[in-house]
Amino acid sequence: MPEALRAAGLTVVTMREHYGEAAGARTADVDWIADVGHRGWVAFHKDDNIRRKAEEIAAVEAHSLRMFVITNANLTGAAMAQRYVVNLARISRAARKAGPFIYGVYDDELKRLHP
């Protein structure tokens, strides 16, 4: 998926690239959320269940995170990337706004999921 997003013109840093292979797999959601928010980056996530977890939501809010999530965990990586690419103009407009927020990324639209 990162390669497809890069091909669409995005600068992408994966958890594995940022933290290293082993550390990336062990990094807790609240820790990477804090890091991404502190850096002012926009988060792309493949699991919208993160919005149902109290600690993660608290971290999103505390660090003013701007997050976009795939709402269907059964999609292939290519299909997830396609959803992001199709919605890139919408994502770009939404990402200009201050966080915190979480948007769901659907086939051809975004829906605000939090707050």
C-alpha positions in Angstrom: 0.0 0.0 0.0 2.7 2.6 0.7 4.1 2.3 -2.8 0.7 3.1 -4.3 0.3 6.1 -2.1 3.8 7.3 -3.0 3.1 6.8 -6.7 0.1 9.1 -6.2 2.5 11.8 -4.9 2.2 11.4 -1.1 5.2 11.3 1.2 4.6 8.2 3.3 6.5 7.0 6.3 5.4 3.6 7.6 5.7 2.4 11.2 8.3 -0.1 10.1 10.3 2.6 8.3 10.1 5.0 11.3 10.6 2.7 14.2 12.3 -0.3 12.6 10.8 -3.7 11.8 10.6 -5.2 15.3 9.9 -2.0 17.2 7.2 -1.0 14.7 5.3 -4.2 15.4 5.5 -3.6 19.2 4.7 0.1 19.3 1.4 0.7 21.1 -1.3 2.7 19.3 -1.2 5.4 21.9 2.6 5.8 21.4 2.5 6.2 17.6 -0.5 8.4 17.8 1.4 10.7 20.2 4.4 10.7 17.9 2.4 11.4 14.7 0.5 14.2 16.4 3.7 15.7 17.8 5.3 15.7 14.4 2.1 17.3 12.8 1.8 14.4 10.4 -1.5 13.0 9.1 -2.2 9.3 10.0 -3.6 6.8 7.6 -4.8 3.7 9.4 -6.2 0.4 8.2 -8.5 -0.4 11.1 -11.4 1.8 12.0 -11.9 0.0 15.3 -9.3 2.4 16.7 -12.1 4.9 17.1 -13.9 2.6 19.6 -11.0 2.3 22.0 -11.0 4.8 24.8 -7.2 5.1 25.3 -6.6 5.6 21.6 -9.4 8.2 21.3 -7.9 10.0 24.3 -4.5 10.0 22.6 -6.1 11.3 19.3 -7.7 14.2 21.2 -4.6 14.9 23.4 -2.3 15.2 20.4 -4.8 16.8 18.0 -4.3 14.0 15.5 -5.7 14.1 12.0 -6.5 10.5 11.1 -8.1 8.8 8.1 -9.1 5.1 8.4 -10.2 2.3 6.1 -13.6 1.1 7.3 -13.5 -2.4 5.8 -10.8 -4.6 7.3 -11.4 -7.3 4.6 -10.0 -5.2 1.7 -6.7 -6.1 0.1 -3.8 -3.7 0.5 -4.3 -2.6 -3.2 -8.0 -1.9 -2.5 -7.2 0.1 0.6 -4.6 2.1 -1.4 -7.2 2.7 -4.1 -9.7 4.1 -1.6 -7.1 6.6 -0.4 -6.1 7.5 -3.9 -9.7 8.0 -5.1 -10.3 10.3 -2.1 -7.0 12.1 -2.2 -8.5 15.5 -3.0 -11.1 15.1 -0.2 -8.4 14.0 2.2 -6.2 16.9 1.3 -9.0 19.4 2.0 -10.0 17.7 5.3 -6.3 17.5 6.4 -6.0 21.2 6.2 -8.3 21.5 9.2 -7.0 21.4 12.7 -7.4 18.1 14.6 -8.4 16.1 16.4 -10.5 14.1 14.0 -11.0 10.7 12.5 -12.5 10.3 9.0 -13.6 7.0 7.5 -12.5 6.5 4.0 -15.1 4.8 1.8 -15.2 4.0 -1.9 -15.9 7.5 -3.1 -16.4 9.6 0.1 -15.2 10.5 3.5 -17.3 10.4 6.6 -16.4 12.1 9.9 -16.3 9.3 12.5 -14.9 11.3 15.5 -15.7 13.7 17.1 
